[in-house]
Structures are given as C-alpha cells and as structure tokens.
C-alpha cells in the first residue's frame, strides 16, 4: 500500500471524526459534504479492508445526520 492512499484514508477518518465532534452544534452542511468527499476520494484508492471501514464511517455520518 503506498503512502498516498493511506493518507486519503486518514483524511477521511479525520473529517468524519471532526464532524462527529462538532455534534451538530457548529457542523454545517459544508462540513458534512467535506467528510463525504473525503470518504469518496479515499474509497477510490482504498484496499478492501479500508473500504469496509470507509463504509462504516459513511454509515456513522448518515446516522449522525438522522439524530439531529
């Protein structure tokens, strides 16, 4: 696995974590979109294991959105 792919995966995870930490207080649609974009970018380069984790991140985003 090359470093760049791993980096995209890391960025996606960070974006989702940041969004979750905002708890919807300061989180805007733009923040959510940024997290989704990061997931999509990482997904294209991800290993099968990473894809599974990215899928979970995306589910977290969806659930989080329904809670608001």
C-alpha positions as a LaTeX table, in Angstrom:
\begin{tabular}{lrrr}
\hline
Residue & $x$ (\AA) & $y$ (\AA) & $z$ (\AA) \\
\hline
Unk1 & 0.00 & 0.00 & 0.00 \\
Unk2 & 1.52 & 3.32 & $-0.89$ \\
Unk3 & 1.56 & 6.25 & 1.46 \\
Unk4 & $-0.77$ & 8.45 & $-0.55$ \\
Unk5 & $-3.68$ & 6.01 & $-0.36$ \\
Unk6 & $-3.20$ & 5.66 & 3.35 \\
Unk7 & $-3.16$ & 9.43 & 3.62 \\
Unk8 & $-6.53$ & 9.77 & 1.88 \\
Unk9 & $-7.97$ & 7.16 & 4.19 \\
Unk10 & $-6.59$ & 9.03 & 7.20 \\
Unk11 & $-8.04$ & 12.31 & 5.94 \\
Unk12 & $-11.46$ & 10.72 & 5.51 \\
Unk13 & $-11.37$ & 9.34 & 9.02 \\
Unk14 & $-10.29$ & 12.71 & 10.42 \\
Unk15 & $-13.02$ & 14.55 & 8.52 \\
Unk16 & $-15.71$ & 12.26 & 9.88 \\
Unk17 & $-14.27$ & 12.44 & 13.41 \\
Unk18 & $-14.21$ & 16.23 & 13.26 \\
Unk19 & $-17.77$ & 16.32 & 12.02 \\
Unk20 & $-18.91$ & 13.97 & 14.80 \\
Unk21 & $-17.10$ & 16.01 & 17.43 \\
Unk22 & $-18.98$ & 19.10 & 16.41 \\
Unk23 & $-22.17$ & 17.25 & 17.44 \\
Unk24 & $-24.16$ & 19.34 & 15.00 \\
Unk25 & $-23.53$ & 22.50 & 17.06 \\
Unk26 & $-21.18$ & 24.11 & 14.59 \\
Unk27 & $-21.31$ & 21.46 & 11.91 \\
Unk28 & $-22.61$ & 22.82 & 8.65 \\
Unk29 & $-23.79$ & 21.06 & 5.53 \\
Unk30 & $-20.40$ & 22.06 & 4.17 \\
Unk31 & $-18.62$ & 20.11 & 6.92 \\
Unk32 & $-20.71$ & 17.05 & 6.18 \\
Unk33 & $-20.04$ & 17.41 & 2.46 \\
Unk34 & $-16.31$ & 17.68 & 3.14 \\
Unk35 & $-16.44$ & 14.46 & 5.15 \\
Unk36 & $-18.38$ & 12.70 & 2.40 \\
Unk37 & $-15.98$ & 13.97 & $-0.27$ \\
Unk38 & $-13.04$ & 12.70 & 1.77 \\
Unk39 & $-14.67$ & 9.29 & 2.05 \\
Unk40 & $-15.30$ & 9.17 & $-1.70$ \\
Unk41 & $-11.72$ & 10.19 & $-2.53$ \\
Unk42 & $-10.30$ & 7.58 & $-0.18$ \\
Unk43 & $-12.71$ & 4.92 & $-1.42$ \\
Unk44 & $-11.34$ & 5.07 & $-4.96$ \\
Unk45 & $-7.85$ & 4.22 & $-3.71$ \\
Unk46 & $-8.72$ & 2.05 & $-0.72$ \\
Unk47 & $-7.82$ & $-1.55$ & $-0.02$ \\
Unk48 & $-10.72$ & $-3.93$ & 0.65 \\
Unk49 & $-10.24$ & $-3.60$ & 4.42 \\
Unk50 & $-10.20$ & 0.19 & 4.16 \\
Unk51 & $-13.33$ & 0.14 & 2.02 \\
Unk52 & $-15.11$ & $-1.72$ & 4.78 \\
Unk53 & $-14.03$ & 0.88 & 7.31 \\
Unk54 & $-14.99$ & 3.73 & 4.98 \\
Unk55 & $-18.43$ & 2.16 & 4.64 \\
Unk56 & $-18.75$ & 2.23 & 8.42 \\
Unk57 & $-17.69$ & 5.87 & 8.51 \\
Unk58 & $-20.33$ & 6.68 & 5.92 \\
Unk59 & $-22.96$ & 4.87 & 7.99 \\
Unk60 & $-21.91$ & 6.88 & 11.04 \\
Unk61 & $-22.38$ & 10.07 & 9.06 \\
Unk62 & $-25.86$ & 9.00 & 7.96 \\
Unk63 & $-26.90$ & 8.01 & 11.48 \\
Unk64 & $-25.46$ & 11.20 & 12.90 \\
Unk65 & $-27.50$ & 13.19 & 10.40 \\
Unk66 & $-30.72$ & 11.47 & 11.44 \\
Unk67 & $-30.09$ & 12.25 & 15.10 \\
Unk68 & $-30.07$ & 15.98 & 14.53 \\
\hline
\end{tabular}
